[in-house]
């Protein structure tokens, strides 16, 4: 997960934050760890959609897939996608070294702002590669850019992602993130070129909505693809006025679809889901 706060956090040493500071970061910036079952569910869904809807029988192992995680944290989504791509490649009779060299390393990318989380993610990727008999060159870069996804570096703008996935920060009142993302988000405040006319559009300022807008923009650039994000506010984010503005930003294209968690994952009254979390308003995938 990502922190979208001030630069003082970026300049801190690459060390694991203490329990008190970690809790403060979660509260302030809407950071929620992604349970492994949810990571697996989202990655498998992307893999199957690539096969069933986009004509890519190899799914994530297809050499044309370009995957981007905009809020990578310690990179659980990227590692899960690697694991599934390796499995699919093996079933096709391929060798791990081949797909790692030619596809996983050059075609999978992620962004993280917090140096501590970025460092843990890089270490996790190296352990993953060693476990699959691939010794990475210490001087060679691994997937993972230390940057702010909402003020993206040219490297991220130019990355031709056709799969965007992850669990962006859940923060109801986002800080001003700069002209680029603000201008991109402006399309969510209008429908068919006219103002949205909604008295209560505050949830369009949620950090999660900004990440959704960025994911949509990346897929628009690719022409087709999949955006698979874990989003909050089932009753506020996608239905109603925000949906009207969000759908209008697609310029007449296919409207985004959302999927609830599997049965039992969310119960009435904000009860805990099977992963031990208490979502506010539920989760939307």
C-alpha positions as CSV (number, residue, x, y, z in Angstrom):
1,X,0.0,0.0,0.0
2,X,1.1,3.6,-0.5
3,X,1.5,6.7,1.6
4,X,0.3,9.8,-0.2
5,X,1.6,12.2,2.4
6,X,4.4,14.7,2.6
7,X,8.0,14.4,1.6
8,X,9.3,14.0,5.1
9,X,8.2,10.3,5.0
10,X,10.1,9.8,1.8
11,X,13.3,11.1,3.3
12,X,13.2,8.7,6.3
13,X,15.8,5.9,6.4
14,X,14.9,2.6,4.8
15,X,13.8,0.9,8.1
16,X,10.7,-0.9,9.2
17,X,8.4,1.6,11.0
18,X,7.6,0.8,14.6
19,X,4.1,-0.3,15.6
20,X,3.1,3.2,16.7
21,X,4.2,4.9,13.6
22,X,2.8,2.1,11.4
23,X,-0.6,2.5,13.0
24,X,-0.5,6.3,12.6
25,X,0.3,5.9,8.9
26,X,-2.6,3.6,8.4
27,X,-5.0,5.9,10.1
28,X,-3.7,9.1,8.4
29,X,-3.4,7.7,4.8
30,X,-5.9,4.9,4.6
31,X,-3.4,2.1,4.4
32,X,-4.8,-1.4,4.7
33,X,-2.7,-4.6,4.2
34,X,-4.2,-6.9,1.6
35,X,-5.0,-10.4,3.0
36,X,-3.3,-13.2,0.9
37,X,-6.7,-14.8,-0.1
38,X,-7.9,-11.5,-1.5
39,X,-4.6,-11.0,-3.4
40,X,-5.0,-14.5,-4.9
41,X,-8.6,-14.0,-5.8
42,X,-7.9,-10.7,-7.7
43,X,-4.9,-12.1,-9.5
44,X,-6.7,-15.3,-10.5
45,X,-9.7,-13.2,-11.7
46,X,-7.3,-11.2,-14.0
47,X,-5.7,-14.3,-15.3
48,X,-9.1,-15.9,-16.2
49,X,-10.4,-12.7,-17.7
50,X,-7.4,-12.4,-20.0
51,X,-8.1,-16.0,-21.2
52,X,-11.9,-15.7,-21.5
53,X,-12.5,-12.1,-22.6
54,X,-9.3,-10.8,-24.2
55,X,-8.3,-13.9,-26.2
56,X,-5.0,-14.6,-24.4
57,X,-5.0,-18.4,-23.6
58,X,-1.8,-18.1,-21.6
59,X,-3.3,-15.4,-19.3
60,X,-0.7,-13.6,-17.4
61,X,2.0,-15.7,-19.1
62,X,1.1,-14.1,-22.5
63,X,4.1,-12.1,-23.7
64,X,1.9,-9.2,-24.7
65,X,0.6,-8.6,-21.1
66,X,2.0,-5.5,-19.4
67,X,1.1,-5.4,-15.7
68,X,1.2,-2.4,-13.4
69,X,0.6,-2.2,-9.7
70,X,0.1,1.5,-8.8
71,X,0.2,1.0,-5.0
72,X,2.7,-1.9,-4.6
73,X,3.7,-1.9,-1.0
74,X,5.8,-5.0,-0.5
75,X,4.6,-6.2,-3.9
76,X,2.2,-9.1,-3.0
77,X,0.2,-8.6,-6.1
78,X,3.2,-8.6,-8.4
79,X,4.6,-11.8,-6.8
80,X,1.2,-13.6,-7.0
81,X,1.0,-12.6,-10.7
82,X,4.5,-13.9,-11.3
83,X,3.6,-17.2,-9.5
84,X,0.5,-17.7,-11.7
85,X,2.3,-16.8,-14.9
86,X,5.1,-19.3,-14.1
87,X,2.5,-22.0,-13.4
88,X,0.7,-21.3,-16.7
89,X,4.1,-21.3,-18.6
90,X,5.0,-24.6,-17.0
91,X,1.8,-26.2,-18.1
92,X,2.6,-25.1,-21.7
93,X,6.0,-26.9,-21.4
94,X,8.1,-23.7,-20.9
95,X,11.1,-23.2,-18.7
96,X,11.0,-20.8,-15.7
97,X,14.2,-19.1,-16.7
98,X,12.8,-18.3,-20.1
99,X,9.6,-16.5,-18.9
100,X,11.4,-14.8,-16.0
101,X,14.0,-13.3,-18.4
102,X,11.8,-12.5,-21.3
103,X,8.5,-11.6,-19.7
104,X,8.2,-11.2,-15.9
105,X,11.2,-8.9,-15.4
106,X,10.7,-6.6,-18.3
107,X,6.9,-6.5,-18.6
108,X,5.7,-6.3,-15.0
109,X,6.0,-3.0,-13.1
110,X,5.0,-1.4,-9.8
111,X,5.0,1.9,-8.0
112,X,5.5,2.6,-4.3
113,X,6.1,5.9,-2.5
114,X,7.2,4.7,1.0
115,X,10.9,3.8,0.9
116,X,10.5,1.2,3.7
117,X,7.8,-0.7,1.8
118,X,9.7,-0.3,-1.5
119,X,12.8,-1.8,0.1
120,X,10.8,-4.8,1.5
121,X,9.2,-5.3,-1.9
122,X,12.6,-5.4,-3.7
123,X,13.9,-7.9,-1.1
124,X,10.8,-10.1,-1.5
125,X,11.3,-10.1,-5.3
126,X,14.9,-11.2,-5.0
127,X,13.9,-14.0,-2.6
128,X,11.2,-15.1,-5.1
129,X,13.7,-15.2,-8.0
130,X,16.2,-17.2,-5.9
131,X,13.4,-19.7,-5.0
132,X,12.9,-20.3,-8.7
133,X,16.5,-20.8,-9.4
134,X,17.1,-17.4,-10.9
135,X,19.9,-15.4,-9.4
136,X,19.3,-11.7,-10.1
137,X,22.2,-9.5,-10.9
138,X,22.7,-7.2,-7.9
139,X,23.3,-4.3,-10.3
140,X,20.2,-5.0,-12.5
141,X,17.0,-3.1,-11.7
142,X,14.0,-5.1,-10.6
143,X,10.4,-4.1,-11.3
144,X,9.5,-1.4,-8.9
145,X,9.7,2.4,-9.1
146,X,10.1,4.5,-5.9
147,X,7.7,7.3,-6.8
148,X,4.2,8.8,-6.3
149,X,1.8,7.1,-8.7
150,X,-0.5,10.1,-8.6
151,X,2.3,12.4,-9.7
152,X,3.8,9.8,-12.0
153,X,7.3,9.9,-13.4
154,X,7.7,9.7,-17.1
155,X,8.7,6.0,-16.7
156,X,5.3,5.2,-15.4
157,X,3.5,7.4,-17.9
158,X,5.3,5.6,-20.8
159,X,4.7,2.1,-19.4
160,X,2.2,0.5,-21.8
161,X,0.1,-1.2,-19.1
162,X,-2.9,-3.3,-20.2
163,X,-3.4,-4.8,-16.8
164,X,-3.6,-2.5,-13.7
165,X,-4.3,-4.1,-10.4
166,X,-3.7,-3.6,-6.6
167,X,-5.2,-2.2,-3.4
168,X,-4.8,1.6,-3.4
169,X,-5.1,3.7,-0.3
170,X,-8.6,4.2,1.2
171,X,-8.7,7.8,2.2
172,X,-11.9,9.7,2.0
173,X,-10.5,13.2,1.8
174,X,-7.4,13.2,-0.3
175,X,-4.8,16.0,-0.3
176,X,-4.3,18.0,-3.4
177,X,-2.0,15.8,-5.6
178,X,-0.9,18.3,-8.3
179,X,-2.3,19.5,-11.6
180,X,-1.8,16.3,-13.6
181,X,-4.1,14.0,-11.6
182,X,-6.5,16.9,-10.8
183,X,-7.0,17.5,-14.5
184,X,-7.4,13.8,-15.2
185,X,-10.0,13.6,-12.4
186,X,-12.0,16.6,-13.7
187,X,-13.6,14.3,-16.2
188,X,-15.4,12.5,-13.3
189,X,-17.2,15.8,-12.5
190,X,-19.0,16.0,-15.8
191,X,-21.3,13.8,-18.0
192,X,-21.5,14.3,-21.8
193,X,-19.5,17.5,-21.4
194,X,-21.9,19.0,-18.8
195,X,-21.3,19.5,-15.1
196,X,-22.3,16.6,-12.9
197,X,-24.7,18.8,-11.0
198,X,-24.4,16.7,-7.9
199,X,-24.7,18.4,-4.5
200,X,-22.6,15.8,-2.7
201,X,-19.6,14.7,-4.8
202,X,-17.1,14.6,-2.0
203,X,-16.4,10.9,-2.5
204,X,-14.9,11.7,-5.9
205,X,-12.0,13.2,-3.9
206,X,-11.2,9.8,-2.3
207,X,-7.7,8.6,-3.0
208,X,-9.1,5.3,-4.2
209,X,-11.1,7.2,-6.9
210,X,-7.9,9.0,-8.0
211,X,-6.2,5.6,-8.4
212,X,-9.3,4.3,-10.3
213,X,-9.1,7.2,-12.6
214,X,-5.4,6.7,-13.2
215,X,-6.0,3.0,-13.9
216,X,-8.7,3.8,-16.3
217,X,-6.4,6.3,-18.1
218,X,-3.7,3.6,-18.5
219,X,-6.2,1.1,-20.0
220,X,-7.5,3.8,-22.3
221,X,-4.0,4.4,-23.5
222,X,-3.5,0.7,-24.2
223,X,-6.9,0.5,-26.1
224,X,-8.1,-2.5,-24.1
225,X,-7.2,-4.2,-20.9
226,X,-8.2,-4.9,-17.3
227,X,-8.3,-2.7,-14.2
228,X,-8.7,-4.8,-11.1
229,X,-8.6,-2.8,-7.9
230,X,-9.8,-3.3,-4.3
231,X,-12.0,-0.3,-3.6
232,X,-14.0,1.0,-0.6
233,X,-17.5,2.4,-0.3
234,X,-19.7,0.0,-2.2
235,X,-22.6,2.3,-1.6
236,X,-20.9,5.6,-2.5
237,X,-18.0,5.0,-4.8
238,X,-19.5,3.4,-7.9
239,X,-23.3,3.7,-7.7
240,X,-25.1,7.0,-7.9
241,X,-23.5,10.3,-8.9
242,X,-19.8,9.2,-8.8
243,X,-20.7,6.4,-11.2
244,X,-22.4,8.8,-13.5
245,X,-19.3,11.0,-13.6
246,X,-16.9,8.1,-13.8
247,X,-18.8,6.4,-16.6
248,X,-18.9,9.6,-18.5
249,X,-15.1,9.8,-18.4
250,X,-15.0,6.7,-20.6
251,X,-16.0,8.9,-23.6
252,X,-18.8,6.6,-24.6
253,X,-16.8,3.4,-24.3
254,X,-17.7,0.4,-22.2
255,X,-18.6,1.2,-18.7
256,X,-16.5,-0.3,-15.9
257,X,-17.9,-3.3,-14.1
258,X,-17.4,-4.1,-10.4
259,X,-17.7,-7.3,-8.5
260,X,-18.5,-7.9,-4.9
261,X,-16.4,-10.1,-2.7
262,X,-17.4,-13.8,-2.7
263,X,-20.5,-14.7,-0.8
264,X,-20.0,-14.2,2.9
265,X,-17.1,-11.8,2.5
266,X,-19.3,-8.9,3.6
267,X,-22.2,-9.0,6.0
268,X,-24.7,-6.4,7.0
269,X,-23.9,-4.0,9.8
270,X,-20.2,-3.9,9.0
271,X,-19.5,-7.3,10.4
272,X,-16.0,-8.7,9.9
273,X,-15.3,-10.5,6.6
274,X,-13.5,-13.9,6.5
275,X,-10.2,-12.1,6.2
276,X,-10.6,-10.5,9.7
277,X,-11.2,-6.9,8.5
278,X,-14.2,-4.6,9.2
279,X,-14.8,-2.8,6.0
280,X,-16.7,0.5,6.2
281,X,-19.4,0.4,3.7
282,X,-18.1,-2.9,2.2
283,X,-15.5,-3.7,-0.4
284,X,-15.9,-3.4,-4.2
285,X,-13.6,-5.2,-6.6
